[in-house]
Amino acid sequence: MKNKMKKEFLKKTDPKIYQLIQKEFQRQKNGLEMIASENFTSSAVLEAMANVLTNKYAEGYPGKRYYSGNQFIDKIEETAIKRCKKLFSAEHANVQPHSGTQANMAAYLSILKPGDKVLAMDLASGGHLSHGAKFNFSGKFYRFIYYGVNKKTEKIDLDEVEKIAKKAKPKLIIAGGSSYPRKIDFRGFAKIARKVRAYFMADIAHIAGLVAAKIHPSPVPYADIVTSTTQKTLRGPRGGFILCKIKDRFKKIYHPKDKKNLAQKIDSAVFPGCQGGPLEHIIAAKAVAFKEALSQRFVNYQKQTIKNAKVLAETLKQGGLKLISQGTDTHLILIDLTPLGLSGKKVESALEDVGIYVNKNVIPFDKRKPTDPSGIRIGTPALTTRGMKEKEMKVIGLLILAIIYGLNKKSVKEKVKKTVKELSRAFPLPNE
């Protein structure tokens, strides 16, 4: 009844926005969401986001707010922090960042000065915009040097990373990205960082759910700082968080006059460093998502996500497509369309026409523009949330192949569109 009343209020107050939300709901309901960075939250997470918590201003941290009336807000944020630390076995957690990029911004602000050197994965190899892209704040404020992937294996070569690190002597080394489909050796990165006296930061925005379920190596034991989003494999609300060690191991070298430990530096960098009042309704939803992630059901979900990705990758390979690094260890697959003479933009559009949503993506050593690259990135988190398994992945793989090889065939598109609708009806959204 409460949900019905909310819909009636919105419909009456702003029918235009109400109708657009309904249309978006139908799009999600009737299509196959395969964008690797998207997922479907539970109804509990959605409910935690849409409530009176959005009315409260809560600048500061639990017990140290700049406004009164935060006694319940404090308990909510403390619960989110406690669950986050337990989930990742972390010494310290900050759950206030509004996004992964703002988590990264705060991480940099806590230990770097403008102009400091940072070593990170280049964008084409799988890195992220906030890892030094020239048009991003990170590339404007700091000096980024890059490592990529081996041209033959299309995987990270730690020997090459070490060579670059020894030559460049960065103050910070970053591991993690947005389109790298293989497991990352966080321990190996940490060894390199120690050799060159660099802080080590891991960005696990994409693989946080896999790490939480312990089916991908965790960077927490090795990294000084870990940043992430909550909405991808973690299946929470759109937002970010930061994990870190309490002790700053380079305090005497880089921050001799700073009396704060690393955890205090992180907290100060988030607020008042780069954010104002936290979004406490989103923090409540993060708390719910962390609790869900602590369950065996969530672990089983992550295992199925990996199984689905591997079956989908194999189906695409058998169909003649070239996959970056020949496959995947995670939830995502990166397809190289170069051998077919197609662009990612064209294939993305063709798949969208039949209700299959992917995203165009640059590939390692891409010769095309980022706005019209040579690859497409696909993922299995959202489909797995809907309950789809290996059988459905084989079918969907064949649908993707049919569209790629029959871009201009109307009859093919009609058949694929019909099958997409049937699959969507058979596997409803978690909050339908």
Stockholm file with secondary structure:
# STOCKHOLM 1.0

chainA/1-432         MKNKMKKEFLKKTDPKIYQLIQKEFQRQKNGLEMIASENFTSSAVLEAMANVLTNKYAEGYPGKRYYSGNQFIDKIEETAIKRCKKLFSAEHANVQPHSGTQANMAAYLSILKPGDKVLAMDLASGGHLSHGAKFNFSGKFYRFIYYGVNKKTEKIDLDEVEKIAKKAKPKLIIAGGSSYPRKIDFRGFAKIARKVRAYFMADIAHIAGLVAAKIHPSPVPYADIVTSTTQKTLRGPRGGFILCKIKDRFKKIYHPKDKKNLAQKIDSAVFPGCQGGPLEHIIAAKAVAFKEALSQRFVNYQKQTIKNAKVLAETLKQGGLKLISQGTDTHLILIDLTPLGLSGKKVESALEDVGIYVNKNVIPFDKRKPTDPSGIRIGTPALTTRGMKEKEMKVIGLLILAIIYGLNKKSVKEKVKKTVKELSRAFPLPNE
#=GR chainA/1-432 SS CHHHHHHHHHHHHCHHHHHHHHHHHHHHHHSEECCTTCCCCCHHHHHHHSSGGGGCCCCEETTEESSSCCHHHHHHHHHHHHHHHHHHTCSEEECCCSSHHHHHHHHHHHHCCTTCEEEEECGGGTCCGGGTCTTSHHHHHSEEEEECCCTTTCSCCHHHHHHHHHHHCCSEEEECCSSCCSCCCHHHHHHHHHHTTCEEEEECTTTHHHHHTTSSCCSTTTCSEEEEESSSTTCCCSCEEEEECSSCTTHHHHCTTCCCCHHHHHHHIIIIIICCSCCHHHHHHHHHHHHHHTSHHHHHHHHHHHHHHHHHHHHHHHTTCEEGGGSCSSSEEEEECGGGTCCHHHHHHHHHHTTEECEEECCTTCCSCTTSCSEEEEECHHHHHTTCCHHHHHHHHHHHHHHHHTTTCHHHHHHHHHHHHHHHHHSCCTTC
#=GC SS_cons         CHHHHHHHHHHHHCHHHHHHHHHHHHHHHHSEECCTTCCCCCHHHHHHHSSGGGGCCCCEETTEESSSCCHHHHHHHHHHHHHHHHHHTCSEEECCCSSHHHHHHHHHHHHCCTTCEEEEECGGGTCCGGGTCTTSHHHHHSEEEEECCCTTTCSCCHHHHHHHHHHHCCSEEEECCSSCCSCCCHHHHHHHHHHTTCEEEEECTTTHHHHHTTSSCCSTTTCSEEEEESSSTTCCCSCEEEEECSSCTTHHHHCTTCCCCHHHHHHHIIIIIICCSCCHHHHHHHHHHHHHHTSHHHHHHHHHHHHHHHHHHHHHHHTTCEEGGGSCSSSEEEEECGGGTCCHHHHHHHHHHTTEECEEECCTTCCSCTTSCSEEEEECHHHHHTTCCHHHHHHHHHHHHHHHHTTTCHHHHHHHHHHHHHHHHHSCCTTC
//
